[in-house]
Amino acid sequence: MTEFSLDLDVPGAADENAVPSTGDLELEERSSLRRVAGLSTELTDVTEVEYRQLRLERVVLIGVWTSGSAEQAEASLVELARLAETAGSQVLDGLVQRRSRPDPATFIGSGKIDELRDAVDAAEADTVIADGELSPGQLRQLEERLKVKVIDRTALILDIFAQHARSRDGKAQVELAQLSYLLPRLRGWGEALSRQVGGRAAGGVGIGGRGPGETKIELDRRRIRHRMSKLRREIAAMRTVRDTQRGSRRRNEVPGVAIVGYTNAGKSSLLNALTDAGVLVEDALFATLDPTTRKTTTPDGRTYTLTDTVGFVRHLPHQLVEAFRSTLEETAQADLLLHVVDASDPLPEDQIKAVREVLVEIGEQRGAMPPELLVVNKTDVAGDLQLARLRHLLPGAVFVSAHRGDGINVLRRRIAELLPRPEVDVELLLPYTEGSLAARVHAEGEVLASDHTADGTRLRARVGAELANAVLPFAVAGRDGAVAGR
C-alpha cells in the first residue's frame, strides 16, 4: 500500500481522455490502494476527541477510480468525506483503487480487501463507506470479510436526508426513498427466517404437509411494499395541494422563479438576499430539503415568486429523484431557473453537469425545462484567477456574493429582463371604489401610465389574459374609438 498525496504523478492522469490499456491497469492495480491525504477529521484536543468518540462513528472511505482524472477521483472522495461528516461521523482515512470498472463481487477486488481490512484495523474504524452504490452481493461480501459495518454513498445520502427532513411532505418522501433502497437489500440469517407453518400442516395434514411457510424476510418485504404504497398515496395527496397552490399563482398571473443548484452552493443565502426570507443558512450539505417560496418584486414593480429547492449532488440516488419528483417538479413549472454555482469549488464544471443531468431527467417527465440563468455565487471567497476562468467559461452568468451583497442588484435586473411580461395592453378608468382591482393591476401587471382624475384612476397597463377579462368592464375607448384591451 502506498501513500497517495495530492501532488502524486499518477500514470495516465495527465490525459483525462486517454483510455488505459489492460496492462496499464494491471500495473496500477498492483500499487493500489492509494491513500487520499487530508481526509481525517480526528481532533487534536484530547477531551474533545474522547467526547466525539462516544457519539461519532469512526469511518474509512473507499473509492474506485474508473474514469476521469486523478483530481476528479480525489474530489469525489473529498465530497464523500463531507457527506460523512454531515451525517455525524469521524473520517479517519480514505483510499482509492484504480480499476477499469468496480469488481462485481467485492467492489474493490478481492485481492485488495486484506489491505483495506489492515487500514480499518489500524484506524480502529467501525464503518466503511464506499463511494458508489453497492449491490446486495457486494455489501454482503465486504461485511463478511471486513468484519465491520459497510454502507454505500446512496445509504449515506439517504441518512442525511432523514436527519434534515422537517415537514410531513419531506419526511414521507425520504422514507419512501429509504424503503425503495432497502427492499432489494433485505437479508436474514439461517432458520430464524421461518416464522409460521406452511401448507395445510396447521390443519393436521401431518407428514408431507409441513413447510417453512412465509419466512421472516417475506413478511418484511410485504410490510415494506404495503408501507410504500401508503406513502405514495400520501405524497400524491400532498402533491395535489401543491398543484392547487401553484394553480392559484398561475391564475393570478404571478411568474415563478426556482433556485436550483449543487448542494451548499448558497441557494438559501441567495433567497434571503433577494427576499429577506430569513430561511436557514448553514454550511452543510443538504441543509435545505423542504422547498420555501417567497414573494418579491422586480425593480420595475412586477410581483413574482422565488422558490428555494433541494440541492443536487454527483450521483444523486435514483430513489431520491423518484421520491422527491413531486417537489422537484416545482422547477419544471417555473418561468425561470436560477442555477446557482459555487465559485469557490475546485471543479464547478462538474457541479453544473451534475445539476443539469437531474434537470434533464425531470424534464423528460414534465416536458421542456424553463430558461436558465447561471448565477455564480461566493465570489467573496473565490480567487481572482478562478473568477477570471469562470467569466471566460460562463459568459452569460451573473457573478454575486449572497453573503456580502455584491451583484444582487444586477441579478434583480437580469431576472426582470428574463421574466415573461403580460400580453394584453389595456387602458382603464377604475372608480376609486375599485381599489382592490387597481392594486391587482399594479401587482400582477406592468403599469405604463397612471393618472388620478375626478372620476377615478386612469391606467394604461399591460396585464395577463385573465386579469384583462376582469378589468374589461372598466376599459375606455382609445383615440381611434376602439375599446382598448379588447
Residue pairs with C-beta under 8 A, 6 or more apart in sequence:
1 33
1 35
1 115
1 118
1 119
2 31
2 34
2 35
3 34
3 35
3 37
4 34
4 35
4 36
4 37
4 95
4 96
5 37
6 37
6 38
6 74
8 34
8 70
10 34
10 70
10 98
11 24
11 27
11 28
12 18
12 20
12 24
12 28
13 69
13 70
13 71
16 68
16 69
16 72
20 28
20 100
22 100
25 98
25 99
25 100
28 98
29 97
29 98
29 99
29 109
29 112
32 96
32 97
32 98
32 99
32 109
32 112
32 115
33 62
33 95
33 96
33 97
33 108
33 112
33 115
33 116
33 119
34 95
34 96
34 97
34 98
35 93
35 94
35 95
36 61
36 63
36 74
36 77
36 78
36 94
36 95
36 96
38 78
39 61
39 77
39 78
39 81
39 91
39 93
39 94
40 91
40 92
40 93
41 81
41 85
41 90
41 91
42 49
42 90
42 92
43 49
43 52
52 90
53 90
55 88
56 88
56 89
56 90
57 88
57 89
57 90
57 126
57 127
58 89
58 90
58 92
58 123
58 124
58 125
58 126
58 127
59 84
59 89
59 90
59 91
59 92
59 125
59 126
59 127
59 128
59 129
60 91
60 92
60 93
60 94
60 95
60 116
60 119
60 120
60 123
60 125
60 127
60 128
60 129
61 77
61 80
61 81
61 84
61 91
61 93
61 94
61 95
61 128
61 129
61 131
62 94
62 95
62 96
62 97
62 107
62 108
62 116
62 128
62 129
62 130
62 131
63 73
63 76
63 77
63 80
63 94
63 95
63 96
63 97
63 130
63 131
63 132
64 96
64 97
64 99
64 101
64 102
64 107
64 108
64 131
64 132
65 73
65 96
65 97
65 98
65 99
66 99
66 100
66 101
66 102
71 346
71 347
72 347
72 350
73 96
74 96
75 346
75 347
75 350
76 131
76 314
77 94
77 96
77 131
79 313
79 314
80 94
80 129
80 131
80 153
80 156
81 91
81 94
82 285
83 153
83 156
83 157
83 160
83 285
83 313
84 91
84 129
84 156
85 91
86 160
86 284
86 285
86 286
87 156
87 159
87 160
87 163
88 163
89 127
89 129
92 123
92 124
92 125
93 119
93 123
93 125
95 116
95 119
97 108
97 109
97 112
99 108
99 109
102 108
102 132
102 138
103 109
103 110
103 138
104 135
104 137
104 138
105 137
105 138
105 141
106 113
106 138
106 141
106 142
106 145
107 130
107 132
107 134
107 138
107 142
108 116
113 142
113 145
113 146
116 128
116 146
117 145
117 146
117 147
120 128
120 146
120 148
125 148
126 148
126 149
127 148
127 149
127 150
127 151
128 142
128 146
128 148
128 149
128 150
128 151
129 150
129 151
129 152
129 153
129 156
130 138
130 142
130 150
130 151
130 152
130 153
131 153
132 152
132 153
132 315
133 152
133 153
133 154
133 315
133 317
134 142
134 150
134 152
136 184
136 185
136 187
139 150
139 152
139 185
140 187
142 150
143 149
143 150
153 315
153 317
154 181
154 317
154 319
155 181
157 286
157 313
157 316
157 317
157 320
158 174
158 177
158 178
158 181
158 317
158 319
158 320
160 285
160 286
161 174
161 177
161 286
161 289
161 320
162 174
162 175
162 178
164 286
164 287
164 288
164 289
165 171
165 173
165 174
165 289
165 290
166 289
166 290
167 290
168 238
169 235
169 238
169 290
169 327
170 289
170 290
170 327
172 231
172 234
172 235
172 238
173 235
173 323
173 324
173 326
173 327
174 289
174 323
175 227
175 231
176 228
176 231
176 232
176 235
176 319
176 322
176 323
177 317
177 319
177 320
177 322
177 323
177 324
178 319
179 224
179 227
179 228
179 231
180 228
180 319
180 322
180 323
181 317
181 319
182 224
183 221
183 224
183 225
183 228
186 217
186 220
186 221
186 224
187 217
188 215
188 216
188 217
192 216
193 212
193 215
193 216
193 217
194 212
194 213
194 215
194 216
195 213
195 214
195 215
195 216
195 219
196 213
196 214
197 210
197 211
197 213
198 210
198 211
198 212
198 213
198 214
199 205
199 209
199 210
199 211
199 213
200 209
201 209
201 210
201 211
235 323
235 326
236 326
238 326
239 326
239 329
242 326
242 330
246 256
246 330
246 333
249 256
249 305
251 466
252 440
252 444
252 466
253 422
253 444
253 445
253 463
253 464
253 466
253 467
254 295
254 303
254 304
254 305
254 444
255 302
255 304
255 305
255 335
255 336
255 419
255 420
256 304
256 305
256 307
256 330
256 333
256 334
256 335
256 336
257 304
257 305
257 306
257 307
257 334
257 335
257 336
257 337
257 338
257 415
257 419
258 307
258 309
258 330
258 331
258 334
258 336
258 337
258 338
258 370
259 267
259 270
259 271
259 306
259 307
259 308
259 309
259 337
259 338
259 340
260 267
260 309
260 312
260 331
260 337
260 338
260 339
260 340
260 355
260 359
261 267
261 311
261 312
261 338
261 339
261 340
261 341
261 342
261 351
261 355
261 375
262 311
262 312
262 313
262 340
262 341
262 342
262 345
262 351
262 354
262 355
263 285
263 286
263 311
263 312
263 313
264 283
264 284
264 285
264 287
264 311
264 342
265 311
265 340
265 341
265 342
265 345
265 351
265 377
265 378
266 340
266 342
266 377
266 378
266 402
266 403
267 288
267 308
267 309
267 311
267 340
268 279
268 280
268 281
268 287
268 288
268 292
268 308
269 281
269 377
269 402
269 403
270 338
270 340
270 375
270 377
270 400
270 402
271 277
271 279
271 292
271 294
271 306
271 308
272 278
272 279
272 281
272 402
273 400
273 402
273 405
273 408
274 296
274 306
274 408
274 411
274 412
275 294
275 295
275 296
275 306
277 292
277 294
277 308
279 288
279 292
279 308
280 287
280 288
281 287
285 311
285 313
286 310
286 311
286 313
288 308
288 309
288 310
288 311
289 310
291 307
291 308
291 309
291 310
291 327
291 330
292 307
292 308
293 305
293 306
293 307
293 308
294 305
294 306
294 307
295 303
295 304
295 305
295 306
296 303
296 304
296 305
296 306
297 303
297 304
298 304
298 412
298 415
298 416
298 419
299 409
299 412
299 413
299 416
300 416
300 446
301 442
301 446
301 447
302 416
302 419
302 444
302 445
302 446
303 443
303 444
304 335
304 415
304 419
307 330
307 334
309 327
309 328
309 330
309 331
310 324
310 327
310 328
312 354
312 355
312 358
313 354
314 350
314 354
315 354
316 354
316 358
321 328
321 358
321 361
321 362
325 362
325 365
328 358
328 362
329 362
329 366
331 337
331 359
331 362
331 369
331 370
332 362
332 363
332 365
332 366
332 367
332 369
332 370
333 366
334 370
335 370
335 419
335 420
336 370
336 371
336 372
336 373
336 415
336 418
336 419
337 359
337 369
337 370
337 371
337 372
337 373
338 373
338 375
338 415
339 352
339 355
339 372
339 373
339 374
339 375
340 375
340 377
341 348
341 351
341 352
341 374
341 375
341 376
341 377
341 390
341 394
341 397
342 348
342 351
342 377
342 378
343 376
343 377
343 378
343 379
343 381
343 382
343 386
343 387
343 390
343 399
344 378
344 381
344 382
344 386
345 351
348 376
348 390
349 393
352 374
359 369
360 369
362 369
363 369
371 418
373 396
373 397
373 398
373 414
373 415
373 418
374 394
374 396
374 397
374 398
375 397
375 398
375 400
375 411
376 387
376 390
376 394
376 397
376 398
376 399
376 400
377 400
377 401
377 402
378 401
378 402
378 403
379 387
379 399
379 400
379 401
379 406
379 407
380 401
380 403
380 404
380 406
382 390
387 399
390 397
390 399
391 397
391 399
398 407
398 410
398 411
398 414
399 406
399 407
400 406
400 407
400 408
400 410
400 411
401 407
402 408
421 446
421 462
422 444
422 445
422 446
422 461
422 462
422 463
422 464
422 467
423 462
423 464
423 465
424 462
424 463
424 464
424 465
424 468
424 485
425 460
425 461
425 462
425 484
425 485
426 459
426 460
426 461
426 462
426 463
426 468
426 471
426 475
426 484
426 485
427 458
427 459
427 460
427 475
427 476
427 478
427 484
427 485
428 441
428 457
428 458
428 459
428 460
428 461
428 471
428 474
428 475
428 476
428 484
428 485
429 453
429 455
429 456
429 457
429 458
429 459
429 474
429 476
430 437
430 438
430 441
430 456
430 457
430 458
430 459
430 471
430 474
431 455
431 456
431 474
432 456
432 457
434 456
434 474
437 470
437 471
437 474
438 457
438 459
440 467
440 470
441 447
441 459
441 461
441 463
441 467
441 471
444 463
444 464
444 467
445 461
445 462
445 463
445 464
445 467
446 461
446 462
446 463
447 459
447 460
447 461
448 460
448 461
448 462
449 459
449 460
450 457
450 458
450 459
450 460
451 457
451 458
452 458
458 476
460 484
463 471
468 485
471 485
472 485
472 486
475 483
475 484
475 485
475 486
476 483
476 484
477 483
477 484
478 484
